[in-house]
Every structure is written in structure tokens, then in C-alpha cells.
Amino acid sequence: MKFKIEKIIEAKDGRVFTVSRGDLLPSNLPQQAIDDLVAQGMDQEEAENLKTKGVSIRIMRAKHLETDVVVSPATEDLINQIRDKK
């Protein structure tokens, strides 16, 4: 799964975190959810064929963004674009 950085968070104490998101593969519903749908009137086969689509969020410390490391102008522009999304 590929994660796409959504935002960069800078804490007051200087720590930097990245928040990224990735889509999970569709999967079947848990049996309890299927049973609940059938109890509410949905067809058994239809309930069993439903798929979920999930999203995974990941927050990671980005120590490399906390230092004055020299980066290429293209990388710096990308970092600034993500930071400006706040």
C-alpha cells in the first residue's frame, strides 16, 4: 500500500510529524454485520457480497524535517506545498 503525505505538523517544541493516508483493499463485511443487515431485511446473498473500503491513516515523526539538511529546490517546494495545506 502506498501512503500519500496529506500534511506536515510542526509542534511548538520543534518536533515535526507527517500525516499520510493510504487506501485499503476492499474486504468482506464481518459476519456480525452481515447478520445485522439480514435481520433488517436485506437479502442474505446481497449482504454477503457487500465489500468495505477502508482508509489507513499513519502519523510518523519526521526527524529529517527538523534539521537544517540541504535538500534540492524541488523537494523544498514539495515540502512547502504540503505545509501550506494546513
N, C-alpha and C positions, 0 to 999 in steps of 0.2 A: 504494500500500500504506500502510495506517495502522499506526503503531507505538504500542504501549501501554507507558508507563513502568512497569517492573517494580520498580526500586529506585533509590535515590539513594545514592551512595557519597561519603563525605566523607574525603579524605585528611588525614593528620596535618599537612601543610603548609598546609591551608586550601582546597585545590582541591576542587571539587565536580564529580561526574560523574553522568550519568543512564544507566541501562542500560534499553534498551527492546527490545521484541520485536514482530515482525510475521510473519504467516503468508504464505508464498509461494504462488503459484498452482500447482496440480498440473501436472506435466510428465511427458513420456515418459522412460523409462529410457534411459541411453546404450546404444549398440549393443553395447559390450563386455559390459555387464551382461545384456542380452538373450541374447547368445551363451552366456554362462556358465550362465544358467538353463536354456537349451535343452540344453546339454551335460550338465546334471544331471538331465534327464528331463522338463522342463516342455514343454508344447505351445508351438510357435513363436508361434501367434496369441495365446495367453493371455499369453505373456511380452511381446509387443509392445503389448498393451493395458493392461499394468500402469502405474500412474501413481505418481509420487513426490509427497510433500507435505513441503515444507521449511519451515524457520523461519529467519528472519533476525534476528540479534542486533546491536544498534547501541549503542556506548558513545560518549557525547558529553560534552564539557566543558560545564558549566552555570555560566558566569561570573555570570549573573544571580542565582544562588542563593548566590554567595559574598559579595555585598554586602548592606548593610542597606537594601535597597529596600523601600519601603512597598508591601504588597500587600493585597488585600481579605481579610477574615477567611475567606471560603470557600476562596480559593486557599491561604492559610496552613494551613487544616485539611487540604486535599488533600495538600499537601507533607508535613505531619506524618504523615498516614496512610501515605504511601509510605515515608517514613523509618523508621517503626515496624515495617515488614515485615522489616527486616534480619535 
